[in-house]
Amino acid sequence: MVDDLFLKRKAAQIRKDLIKMIYEAGTGHTGSSLSNTDILTALYYGVMNVDPKNPNWEDRDRYVQSKGHAVESYWAVLADKGFFPKDELSTFSQFNSRLIGHPNNKVPGVEMNTGALGHGLSISVGMALAAKMDNKAYRVYTLMGDGEQAEGSVWEAAMSASQYKLDNLIGIIDRNRLQITGSTSDVMSNEPLDEKWRSFGWEVVEVDGNDVVELVNTFKKAPYASGKPTLVLANTVKGKGVSLAENVAGWHHKVPSQEEYEQAMGELTKQLEVLQ
């Protein structure tokens, strides 16, 4: 049983780590990574069965970050878990660094390279189907963005998952309702998103995607129906945890100034202090 305060503290620390990475590198997807931090924290510290000392362990749970641009939180989590040295985070987006701006499977713990949206779920369907064929108990989790739902390949994969009754597959949508050019409703409306996924044969669960404890409890209850994949619709706030970035589309791909950096780190430090 993972302590609730531990999870909340861990999420706040991961946010500090990713803000530092982006500020020092001078590049990164700030709002998107802050948005998905609680989801990654829930998975890696409260749900998934992985072994940093043996990242290619055959029976490990699989995680695919289809929303590849929001990689900074992912790097911070993998480093904190021990998949690679934490001091390597300081090389993010530097020359010859393997910690590039999208997931890179040269890094231990990363299942596949991602970046072009719409690919992650298709690969995850293959992984989940392989587990069924090999009688393996591992689960496959894949994180998508809500803007990514405009990609047709997402829906082809969704149909396949239902067809093959992949109840070992858990799709997650980081639903912050903002993308690089504005709100999802203005760019490409995806409503009613929950009903669309249900019509493709998925069990849909809607949660507060920034409540790390609720996320852990939700993931642990999957599958919600035998023979049906699960879609966790995680309602999040873009830029969560840093007031100047929250719900601001312009922070999708923005680097904080020194003043903004100091404000962000100060807010996150206070959040940690409250959780002690």
HELIX and SHEET records of a PDB file:
HELIX    1   1 ASP A    4  ALA A   25  1                                  22    
HELIX    2   2 THR A   30  ALA A   42  1                                  13    
HELIX    3   3 LEU A   43  VAL A   47  3                                   5    
HELIX    4   4 GLU A   72  LYS A   81  1                                  10    
HELIX    5   5 LYS A   86  THR A   91  5                                   6    
HELIX    6   6 GLY A  120  MET A  133  1                                  14    
HELIX    7   7 GLY A  147  ALA A  150  5                                   4    
HELIX    8   8 GLY A  152  GLN A  163  1                                  12    
HELIX    9   9 THR A  184  MET A  188  1                                   5    
HELIX   10  10 LEU A  193  SER A  199  1                                   7    
HELIX   11  11 VAL A  212  LYS A  221  1                                  10    
HELIX   12  12 ALA A  249  TRP A  251  5                                   3    
HELIX   13  13 GLN A  258  VAL A  274  1                                  17    
SHEET    1   A 5 ARG A  62  GLN A  65  0                                        
SHEET    2   A 5 VAL A 140  GLY A 145  1                                        
SHEET    3   A 5 LEU A 169  ARG A 175  1                                        
SHEET    4   A 5 THR A 230  ASN A 235  1                                        
SHEET    5   A 5 GLU A 203  ASP A 208  1                                        
SHEET    1   B 2 LEU A 178  GLN A 179  0                                        
SHEET    2   B 2 GLY A 182  SER A 183 -1                                        
END                                                                             
